Amino acid sequence: MQELELLAPARNKEIGIAAIACGADAVYIGGDGFGARKDAGNPMEDVAELCSYAHRFGARVYMTVNTIVYDEELDSAHKMMLRAQKAGIDAFIVQDTAIFSWDDITVPLHASTQCAIRDTGNARFYESLGCGRIVLEREMTLERIKEIHEAVPQCELEFFVHGALCVCYSGNCYMSEAIAGRSANRGACIQACRSLYDLVDEEGKVLVKNKALLSLKDYCLINRLGDLADAGVCSFKIEGRLKNASYVKNCVRAYSEAIDGLVAAHPDKYVRASFGRVSGGFKPELDRTFNRGYTELYIDGKRGQWSSMDAPKSIGEFVGKIAAVRKPKGRGAYSMFVDIEPAGPDVTFSNGDGFCALPKGKAGAKLLGFRGDVCTGMTIETKPMDGLVPGMKVFRNINASFERELDRNMPKREISVAVDISISGNFEMDVHAVSEDGREILSPFKMDVEAAENRERQIAMMQEQLSKRALHYNFKVTDIHTDKPGAAVPLLSASTLNSIRRLVAEDIDALKIKARPLATGARHDGEKCSHSGYKLNIANSLARELHEVHGSSDIEPAYELSHKEGAELMRTRYCIRHELGMCPVHQGAKASGPLYLLNNGRRFELVFDCAACEMIVK
């Protein structure tokens, strides 16, 4: 049976708990340093609390230690990981190869997407270091995923299925460091890919002005989970350690339902990686939380419209067009009315909704954002602003009603428990309970009570009261029987039966859940890393020694230490020429000659590696 894991981001303890409650099999969280999201660190006490909650369901907590580490920081990073191990972390997601030299780190190590694993050679390298799991690049095709799975079948494969997309291959983006001295490999990315650029030719002619030319739509593979599982992926990862609770809840619930459907369709093939099913609560709607529009990127090996160059921030759901803009009489300059022609009959607005409109036909025009202070039917009252005119498309990027629903209508996650009750002639009742993860108890109860006059009614009452929820367990009585057919049963009140159920739940909870084990990996001699030079991201002596032992010869200091002249700042599957219909290979366009991106007086050369179908920013 192949385990399927839904892996959710956790900016903090509270979001991590909410993700597990909504159906995540695992969450990933930063500690108090060395995570690739510098603004999403957490004290170890909170990490321990999250681990305690997750482990109730056999869910896992992974800590991101996925930055490169300088020599003077190695001791601090090592000590932090030891504290995290003690706190209950189930695995570390790592980038710096120095970590593989610490034998006292005994939980599994997962090679981060920052390791830029997109070929079999790199996969074998990290497998030989002892990685139990490797996190693949997002730009992979299904065929390449299958190829890597066959090359390292003993390694679990983790793959992003939802959320923001870096335009560059992960771990090899040096643009933020080059521009601002803030390294993406050090958790301080300025998101240069979301900035506005002009595209110019060699003569300086502006071909495109003031667009987010490197900004991609968000990933959404919710309809491709079966294909990914067939290719060998066992962990479906949602991006977003900087996202808020509503985003995580909504995405987790949607993907958890999709995975449940996949398991239900193939019960002999797949099983969820944790225990406890989720029921009730809000209905997930992916379009109603942060997104830049969605793409499946290169999963089928085909190019499409991947860019979000007009709107590098969240657009949200399309709700209609502006029919009219009115200024109310007698109310001064404090508000204006925007009448909407709705996109469909189900469109409704609530006070506090957030909207954006994109000016039509204006080069470099920015989204116009406005808040619905008072919403009445299809009329939005908002503060006065310039630029809103009839005909503009309007999107809702904050759905106030849905946000409230996410807060107040959480689902319940319950571990099922099968209960068998045996009653002897002296009203000694043995409760035999088995949880879905295999924990088993036998709890005896001596009942000093009278016999029930109506045997069938009492048995029905016992069935009803003992088949309910206690703690986070959902009890289901499978049988109630006596030692002799038709023998009397004890007269028990509903409160007594509820007490029995709670005591049984506490007894089960006192036993350690039988969580499914993670792949641990084993070190052995293997291939050298397929990267070379500064792209090895070597920032300390331990990492250098490891690469030397594994046969790397072209070793250079990390870009953050050298700022190597002429280095590739980005290499990406995304291509601006193709996005703009200017590709001479696939679109038959006339060769454009050299192209450049301009931003705040800086010029970046674009190089097109057509043989590899990749674009380079220098």
C-alpha positions, -999 to +999 in steps of 0.1 A: +000+000+000+014+034-010+009+061+017-003+094+006+007+125+026-008+159+025+019+183+037+008+218+048+027+250+057+027+263+092+038+299+098+032+293+135+019+268+160-018+279+157-018+276+119-001+242+122-028+229+145-055+243+122-039+225+092-040+191+110-075+197+122-085+203+086-069+171+074-031+175+069-010+144+074+020+165+081+031+202+085+064+219+080+074+248+102+105+269+109+125+269+141+142+298+156+167+302+127+180+288+094+147+285+076+142+297+041+114+320+053+132+343+077+099+359+089+083+325+098+105+314+128+091+299+159+103+292+195+110+256+203+083+255+230+057+262+203+072+235+181+069+210+209+032+219+214+026+214+177+043+181+177+022+169+207-010+178+189+001+163+156+011+130+171-024+124+185-033+116+149-001+100+138+006+132+118+041+145+114+059+178+120+089+186+098+113+215+106+128+236+078+166+240+082+169+248+045+193+277+043+230+276+035+250+279+067+283+299+072+312+283+091+306+305+122+270+294+123+274+257+122+274+252+159+242+272+164+225+253+136+235+220+151+224+229+186+190+241+172+184+208+155+192+189+186+167+209+205+141+203+178+148+166+179+141+166+216+109+187+210+095+158+189+103+169+153+098+139+129+122+150+101+143+180+090+140+195+055+176+206+048+197+223+021+233+226+034+252+194+030+272+200+062+242+187+081+248+152+068+280+150+088+263+153+122+257+117+134+237+128+164+209+140+142+190+108+142+156+117+127+152+114+089+167+141+067+147+153+036+165+171+008+148+205+003+136+218-030+164+243-024+187+215-034+175+219-070+168+182-076+156+179-112+176+150-126+185+115-117+221+123-109+213+148-082+186+125-069+211+097-065+236+121-049+212+130-021+200+094-018+236+084-012+239+110+016+211+091+035+181+112+026+148+094+033+130+118+010+138+143-017+117+173-026+116+178-063+118+210-083+084+223-093+091+225-130+092+188-134+072+167-159+054+135-149+079+116-171+109+131-153+093+123-119+088+087-129+124+086-141+137+098-107+114+075-088+128+045-108+164+058-101+159+061-063+129+038-055+139+036-018+135+074-015+102+090-009+093+118-033+077+150-022+062+175-047+046+209-045+010+208-057-003+242-047+008+278-041+032+304-052+058+296-079+094+308-079+102+316-115+138+304-110+149+268-103+149+267-065+182+270-048+198+286-078+182+321-076+208+347-068+189+378-081+178+390-046+214+387-034+227+406-064+202+434-061+199+439-024+224+416-006+194+396+007+199+359-003+171+336-011+194+308+001+195+326+034+157+331+039+157+368+030+144+369-006+131+403-018+109+385-044+125+402-074+104+381-096+073+401-085+089+434-093+080+455-124+104+456-154+107+471-189+117+447-216+141+464-241+161+454-271+197+461-279+190+496-292+171+504-260+136+503-276+110+495-250+090+464-261+070+460-229+068+486-202+064+483-165+051+447-162+059+420-137+076+401-164+091+374-141+059+368-120+042+334-124+007+324-116+002+301-087+004+263-089-027+242-087-025+204-093-056+194-073-069+175-104-035+158-110-030+140-077-037+106-092-011+112-120+015+123-094+008+093-072+012+070-102+045+087-110+058+079-075+050+110-055+039+102-019+038+136-004+017+164-018+030+198-006+012+231-002+034+262-004+028+291+020+048+294+053+041+331+051+004+327+044-024+333+069-046+308+086-076+311+063-054+303+032-040+272+049-074+259+062-090+263+028-063+247+008-058+218+032-095+210+034-097+211-004-067+188-010-076+165+019-110+159+003-093+152-031-068+127-015-097+110+004-114+106-030-083+091-045-079+066-016-116+057-018-113+050-055-082+028-050-086+013-015-062-016-023-035+008-036-034+039-014-038+048+023-036+081+041-003+086+059-020+097+092-051+087+111-084+104+118-109+115+092-123+150+089-160+158+087-183+188+087-173+224+088-168+249+060-169+240+023-135+247+007-133+271-022-097+275-036-106+306-056-116+325-025-082+327-009-049+342-021-040+334-056-026+350-088-046+328-110-037+291-115-014+270-137-003+234-140+030+247-153+052+221-170+037+189-156+027+176-191+058+189-207+039+216-225+041+254-224+011+276-217+003+311-204+021+309-170+027+346-163+009+369-139+027+399-152-004+422-150-011+412-114+018+399-093-003+400-062-035+382-054-063+387-079-090+365-063-122+354-079-138+372-109-171+387-098-182+409-127-177+442-145-182+478-134-215+490-148-214+525-133-195+547-109-215+572-090-208+599-065-237+603-039-253+636-036-251+654-002-224+632+012-193+652+004-161+634-007-163+606+018-176+578-004-186+567-039-208+540-053-196+512-077-224+493-095-214+458-106-227+437-135-223+403-118-205+374-135-233+350-125-265+346-105-247+333-074-225+364-069-232+381-036-212+407-016-207+413+021-195+444+040-157+443+043-151+425+010-119+434-008-119+441-046-095+449-073-099+461-109-074+462-137-073+493-159-079+482-195-054+488-222-029+508-201+007+496-203+021+491-169-012+499-152-015+486-116-044+469-101-068+493-084-078+479-050-108+490-030-127+479+001-165+474+002-174+494+032-211+489+026-224+463+001-260+464-009-270+440-036-247+447-066-237+482-053-204+487-035-200+518-014-163+526-010-139+555-003-134+578-033-106+568-057-096+577-092-094+553-121-125+531-117-146+533-149-174+513-165-163+481-183-134+472-160-133+436-148-136+433-110-121+405-088-128+399-051-096+391-033-110+392+002-143+374+008-154+387+043-182+362+046-160+332+036-133+344+061-159+344+089-171+310+079-135+296+080-131+310+116-164+298+131-172+266+113-141+244+116-144+206+108-139+178+133-111+153+130-117+120+147-100+087+150-124+058+147-126+033+174-144-001+171-160-012+204-172-047+214-190-051+247-193-084+266-217-087+296-215-115+321-243-128+344-230-107+373-232-075+353-194-074+347-190-055+315-158-058+294-153-031+269-129-042+241-118-012+220-095-010+190-085+023+173-080+026+136-042+027+141-043-006+161-042+005+197-062-020+217-075-020+253-098-042+274-115-022+301-135-041+328-165-024+346-184-039+375-220-027+376-238-028+409-272-020+394-305-036+387-314-055+356-331-035+329-368-043+325-367-037+288-336-055+275-339-043+239-344-007+248-314-007+272-291-023+245-303+003+220-295+030+245-260+015+252-254+014+214-264+050+210-245+065+240-213+045+234-212+053+197-203+089+201-173+112+203-150+114+233-118+135+231-108+132+195-121+097+191-153+086+173-166+054+189-187+029+170-201-001+189-198-032+167-215-057+191-231-060+225-235-095+237-241-115+269-225-147+281-259-165+277-284-157+249-312-135+261-295-129+295-304-097+314-284-065+309-276-038+335-298-007+338-274+021+330-282+058+327-270+079+298-246+098+321-230+065+333-226+053+297-210+087+287-186+083+316-176+048+304-170+062+269-148+090+283-128+066+305-122+043+275-111+073+254-086+083+281-072+047+283-067+047+245-051+081+245-026+070+272-012+046+246+013+059+220-003+060+186+010+035+161+022+061+136+033+049+102+071+051+099+090+075+077+117+063+053+150+068+070+176+064+042+211+050+045+244+065+035+265+048+009+290+057-019+271+073-048+273+098-076+286+133-072+263+162-072+252+171-108+256+208-099+291+225-100+309+257-092+290+283-072+257+264-078+268+239-052+259+266-027+289+257-005+291+282+024+312+263+049+342+239+052+321+208+062+300+211+030+332+215+009+347+184+025+316+163+018+315+173-019+352+165-023+347+131-008+318+125-032+340+134-062+331+170-070+360+188-086+346+221-098+340+235-064+336+273-058+323+293-028+286+300-028+275+331-048+267+348-014+304+347-006+319+354-040+294+375-060+310+358-090+311+381-121+289+369-149+271+344-129+236+332-138+212+350-115+183+329-126+177+299-149+141+291-155+118+269-176+097+300-180+105+321-211+095+357-216+098+354-254+074+324-255+050+342-231+049+372-254+046+352-286+082+360-296+097+324-296+115+316-329+115+279-321+079+271-310+060+301-324+079+308-356+086+344-346+114+365-361+146+364-340+145+393-316+182+398-310+195+405-275+169+414-249+172+430-214+151+437-184+153+472-168+144+480-132+153+511-113+183+519-135+197+483-135+199+462-166+197+424-167+206+404-198+183+377-210+200+346-225+178+320-243+191+284-241+169+271-268+185+236-268+174+232-231+143+253-236+153+275-207+158+312-201+187+327-182+188+361-164+223+375-159 
